[in-house]
Amino acid sequence: MWIVWLLIGLAAALALYSAATSARIARAFPPRGRFVEAAGAKIHYFEMAPAKPEGATIVLIHGASGNLGDMAASLMPPLAARHRVIAIDRPGHGWSERPDLPGMTDPAMQARVIHEALEKIGVTKPVLLGHSWGGAVATAYALEFPQALSGLLVLSGATHVWEGETAWYHRLVAMPVAGWLFLRTLLGPGGQLLMGPGVTGVFAPDKAPEGYAASIGLPLLFRPGHFRANSADSSGLRGHLVSQSKRYSEIKVPTIIVTGNRDKTVWAKLHSYALHEEIAGSELIKLAGVGHMPHYVRPEIVIDALERLARGEPPRAGVHVVEPKAVV
C-alpha cells in the first residue's frame, strides 16, 4: 500500500513542480508584441519598422517547437532597417491562443487565421516567409489567398509527405489520460532534458548560436497548452500535406525557395527541390553544407531574397547553389 501512496506523492510533487515551472517560464518570457483577435482567439504578433518603410511588408512565420522569437532574434532586426517586418506566433504557439475550431492542425486553417489577423492590423499584399512547419502554412496561404501576397519565401519548408513515425512524446500527448498526466507532471522536468539536445539536433551540422534557447524564448514550448498544440500540429501535418502537396502547381505568386542541402530535419530533396519543380518560375537557392536553420547560418542570403521580393523584383528562375563561406 505504501508504494501506491509513494507514487501518488511523487505525482503530486511533479505536478506542483511542473505548474511552478510553467508559471516561471511565463514570467521570464512575457509577450514581446501586441495582440489582435482572429477566429475568436488572441493572436500575438511583433512588429519592427523604420520611420519610412520601403517596399512590401514582410511577414515571418516560425516552424514547429518554436515561436516568433526565432524570427525576432534573427531576421527581423536587419530587415527592419528598411522594411516593415512582422513576426507572428502561430495559433496555439508562443503567446497566441488556439482558436476553438476543428481542423486547427491543418496549415490551411492556420493560414486563414493569420490572414484575418494581418487584415485587422492593416497588412496588405505582404511578402510571406514560412520556415519549416511554417513553410506548409506559407504555401497554404499562397493557395488560399493568391491575390493577397506580393511574394512567397519557403525556408527549409515542410511541404510534402514523408515516411517515418511521429516522435514518441507526440503520440503520448495524444492519449486521453496518459497525455494529460504527462503534460502536467513530466513536461516540466522533461523539457529541461529535451531542450539542449533538441537545439543541437535542429541546427546540425551547424552549431547553434550561444544562448539561442533563451534568446528566442524556447522554454515557452514547455507549457502544457503550447506543447499540446505543437504535438497536434507535428502529428497531423503529414495527413494534411497529402492533399495540399497536389496543388502546388497552382501557386503563381513570385516564389523563392531557400534550403540547406544538409538539412537533417526537413529533407531538402523531398520537400524544397520537389516544390521548386512544381511552382513555375520559382527560384531555388541551395546552401551547400547548411542544415535546417539558414536564417541563422546564412542570414544574408535569406535577407537578400526577401528584399528582392519586397522590391517587386521577379525571382531568378532556376537553381542556384551558394557555396560555404571561405574561411579566412
ABEGO torsion letter per residue (X at the ends): XAAAAAAAAAAAAAAAAAAAAAAAAAAABBBABBBBBBGGBBBBBBBBBBABBBEBBBBBBBBBGBBAAAAAABAAAAAAAABBBBBBBBBGBEABBBBBBBGAABAAAAAAAAAAAAAAAGBBGBBBBBBEAAAAAAAAAAAABAAABABBBBBGBBABBBBEBBBAAAAAAABAAAAAAAAAAAAAAAAAAAAAAAAAAAAOABBBBBGAAAAAGAAAAABAAAAAAAAAAAAAAAAAAAAAAAAAAABABBBBBBBBAABAABBAAAAAAAAAAABBGBBBBBBBGBBABAAAABAAAAAAAAAAAAAGBBBBBEBBBBBBBBBX
